[in-house]
Amino acid sequence: MRSTYSALVCVALLLGGCAAPAADESPVASAAAADDPGVRFHGVWELASIVRYSGDGEELSRNETSTGFIIYAPPGYMGVVIQGADRQPYAGERATPEEMVAAYRSYTSYSGGYTVDPEAGTVTHHLRASLNPGGAGSDYVRQYSFGEGEFGEETLTLQPPAGADGGVVKLTWKRMSE
């Protein structure tokens, strides 16, 4: 877990998202940052839950055991990884075809740019790289809301578009302390 967090922090540093503002930063640059609708997203968030709802709003499943992180960096870059709690190591030195399929199904990741539309309440992830080969070049639009977790930590809930049956999935992330 610690090595995953360290790796994510390194990615954030490479994206330029963890640098503190320069002491001689101009007031114009500071004002621009204050006007940035993405500023509240900036930082590292840890997955708290994935909840699936039917088209009627009935909770179908709740997953609070998967591991995941999403990073939003100030220049407009983001990255996300989610690993299923039931992910199993390979039995041998090399994976069998069945183990490869199971590994693929229990993990997702992508990265790229992002834009925020505060009027629509959406954040759009502009994928440049993705575990899913068909994902690169796509735009993933998510409804967003900020809230407060049970221990007072800031939370971010992202909701992809509803499925054909009206069902929705809500991913809630908690901000990691610096």
Buried (B, 14 or more C-beta within 10 A) or exposed (E): EEEEEEEBBEBBEEBEBBEEEEEEEEEEEEEEBEEBEBEBBBBBBBBBBBBBBEEEEEEEEEBEEBBBBBBBBBEBBBBBBBBBEEEEEEEEEEBEEEBEEBBEEBBBBBBBBBBBEEEEEBBBBBBBEBEEEEBBEBEBBBBBEEEEEEEEBBBBBBBEEEEEEEBBBBBBBBBBEE
